[in-house]
Amino acid sequence: MKSGIDRERLKKSFEELEKYGLTDRGGINRPALSDMDKGARDTFCKWMKEAGLKVRIDDVGNYYGRRDGLDNNFLPVVMGSHLDTVYYGGRFDGITGVQAALEVVRSLNDNGITTKRPVEICVFTNEEGTRFEPSMLGSGVLAGEFDIDSVYEIEDMDGIKFGEELERIGYKGDKKNRLTQADTYLELHVEQGPVLEKENMEIGVLKGIRGMVHLEVTITGVKDHAGPSPMEYRRDAMMGAANMIAEIEKVAYEVGDGTTTTVGKVKTIPASSNVIPKEVRFSVDIRNEEDSLIDLAVKKIKELIIKISKERGLAYNIEDFWRVDAIHFPQKMVNVVEGSAKERKYKYKMMVSGAGHDASYISMFVPTAMIFVPSIGGLSHCEEEFSEFSDIEKGVNVLYDSVLKCANR
Ligand SMILES: [Zn+2]
């Protein structure tokens, strides 16, 4: 099957969109709902219109382009991802999936193909969650995980509200434009890990996405002068937290089977070199492909926090901040992607995503599959993030073939 994917055109579209947020070191700084995000949105919507798509925006700022099918009463086949980045992020995370979707549409146009079902592109708002926490707000609203009015109230570090920013950049659309049903959802994404490159594979066929739990922990002790307070009389929140964090790493090994635990954020109050901290707040991120193992790790982590707090006379508060269950994509969807990779004679690997994606939420109401392309050096969420266009092209071919199969069913 000839797809007519045009690598040069794809590359040029990447370069065009990179104007919005390109950093000195070759990354992209395009936090959600910033001016840079607006620039990328405006350009991408213009391209969708030029490709003959009907563009619409929903109330959380997700934007869509719909290509008519032979019978528009059929549910659409949807491709999607995101164009926002983490602060000083890379040129490929999310962007690759959105560009791939557009390239699929452009190739369908070139080949004069009208599919039986409509084909739709969806670009999700605030996937990264670095400006407005938590992640995947756009797809999460569609899945009914977040209430839109509370999403509008979320503030960034400067106290600017999500709803105000959405309105300011002109992307507060209509609730009736939301994606509520679809035949299938397909998302191409860069791997963001080293496995495909290390194993010399061209395509990752995803079986699912690891579940994750995010805890927010606050440890409270007694603030005191660093000089006159003997060690034995202290109730030092930092020493308690440090102890806990070291133990949290051990839990990952104890539970095993690919469990990961990460403490990525620590805040000290007051943060002063000669004051014993009164309060330490830290995040804990726990992931596995089986929910039961996540639950076990969470239980062990909570127990150790309680134990160490008691030993040191500290108070603790553990907030279950966020949870996404592990996802197992439907076998028939996995088969579509695997079949496409096989027919193209690509070297592919069956795998499970370690990171969350918009597909996590969309899979709650639409049969979903994902395609990975290699990330060089496994680097992601940094300016050095890189994927080869020869690899991306293969991924787009698999996406193209999979969309055709689903859209002509
Ligand atoms: Zn992403």
Residues whose N, C-alpha, C, O or C-beta is under 5 A from the ligand:
A	BS01	ZN	D93 G94
